Structures are given as structure tokens and as C-alpha cells.
Amino acid sequence: MVQTQDRPKSSAQETKEGLTTVKNNSPISDTRPWGSFTVLEEGKGYKIKRIEVKPGHRLSLQMHHHRSEHWIVVSGTAKVICGDQEILLCTNQSTYVPACTAHRLENSGVIPLILIEVQNGEYLGEDDIIRFQDDYARTDSK
């Protein structure tokens, strides 16, 4: 895996969505109010991300029409809402989020939550998101 800080800044480009891409097909990274993510690999029907959630922060309560997600906790503790279930996941535990299911990821701990997300589906764009509730008042499809 190539670490983003090792790349020269002159090769980076910012897209319309605010994602940082690198000309040599290196990982795409983005900072969000809750933390950050890096796309590690992407191919037909799948995308693999490293997600970091800051302590005390959470992602929006959301749903995707075209993709399912598998979450594997690398470090920290994840509070997960998936449909009508709420579970806690620790290091080396995982869960599955089916397409068209409301879900939320939260770091209620004191250290950064790091997880690997594997997306599967016919369309994996960042705009396939329906937000039901968001701590950061985001209403667009970013």
C-alpha cells in the first residue's frame, strides 16, 4: 500500500466533489467533518476504503440504493446502527450493511476508529447516498 504523505504534492488534483486524486492512480483521499477516508482499491463492482472516524464523531444516518458494505474494525470501537439493530464492534470484528438499509457508524470512544470498508454493487459513486440525519447539516449528495 502506498502512503499518501510520501507522494509529491504537485501530482495531486482536486475534483469537483472535493476528492483528492493523484495522477499516477494512487489512492484517493478526502477529509470530512467526522474524519477521513482513503480509497485503497477500486474495480468493477467493488471499492475498498480505509475510514478513520474521530473520537466523539459519527457519520450521517444514511442509505445507499446501489451498494452493500462490509465493515471490518482495525482499531477502536464502532457503534453501528444497521436497520433496527445497534451493535458494538471491536478490533477484528465485522458487520454487513445490505443495500437499501439505513445505517450509521459512530466512534463513541477516545481513540480514532479505523476500519476497512468493502463496497459491492453496480454503482459505487459518492453521490449514491440518502441522508436521513446528519450532525453536520449536510443535505447535498457529497
N, C-alpha and C positions, 0 to 999 in steps of 0.2 A: 504494500500500500504506500502511495506517495503522500507525504505530509504536505499540507498546503503552505506552511510557513517556509518551506525550502525552495519555493518557486519564485522567480523574479517577478516583481510587481508589474513590470512593463508588459507582461504577456496576458494580463487579466483584462477582461471586458465585462461591463455591466449590462445586463439585458433589461428590457422594458419592465419585467417583473421584479427587478432588483436583485436577481441572482447573479453571482459572480461566476463567470466561466473562464476557462483558461484555454488558449488556442491549441495546445497540444493534447487535448482530450483528457486532461487531468480532472480530478473531482470538482464538482460544482458545490459551492458553499453559500449559505445565506444566514444572516443573523435575524432573529425575530425577537419580539419583546420578552418571550419566555425563555430564550436560549438560542440555539443554533442547530443547523443540520448540514450534513455533507453527503452528497450523492456519491457513493463509492463505486457503483457499477450500475449499468442500465443496458437492457437488451429487449428484444421483442417479448412483450408480455410480463416483464419483471423490472423492478428497480430496487436497489439496496441502499439504504441510508444509515448513517450514524447520526443519532439525535442526542443532543445534550439539553436537559431542562434544568434551569437554575433552581436552587432551593427556594421553596415557597411559591413557585410559579406553576402554571398549568396551561395546556393548550385549550383551544375552544372546544366546546361540546359540538361535535361535527359528524358529518356522514359523507360517504363517497358513493356515487352511483356505479362507477365502473371498475372499482378495485377492492380487493380484500387486503388485509395487512396481518403480518405475523410480527410480534414484538418480542425480542429477547433482551433481558436486562443484563448489562455488562457490569455496572456498578450502581450503587444506590438502591433506593426503594421506590417502586412505581405504584401509585394508586391509580387503578384503571376502572373506568366505567365503560361497560360494553352492554348495550341494550339495557335491561333492567338489573344487571348484576354489577356489583362493586367488589373488586378483589385487590389484594396487595401482592406485588411481585417483588422478590429479592433477587440478588445476583444469581445468574444461571437459571432463572425461571422464565417462562414464556407464556404468551397467550395468542389467540387468534381472533381477529376482528373481521367478521364477514362483510361483504359489500352491502350497502343499504342499511347499515346498523349504526345507530347513534353511539358515539364513543368519545372518551376524553382520557387524556394522560396527565397525571399530576405528580409533582415532586413535593411531597409534604415533609421531606427530610431536611437535613442540614448540610449534605454534600451534594454535588452535582449528580443528577440521574443521567446515566449514559446507557443508551440501548441501540440495538440494531433493529431496523425495520425492513422487512422484506415485503414489497408490494407486488401483487399479482393481478393482472387484469388486462382488458382490451385497450384501455386508455389510462395513462398514468400521469397526466398533466396536473400541475399545481392548482389549476382552476376547477378541478373536479372536487369541489368542497361546498357543502351546505353547512353554514354555521347556525346553530340554534342558540348559543350563548357564548359570549366572549368577554373576558376580563379587560381587553384592550380596545373595546369598541370598534373592532374591525368588522365592517359589513360588506366589503368587497370580496372578490374571489381570490385574494392573494394567499 
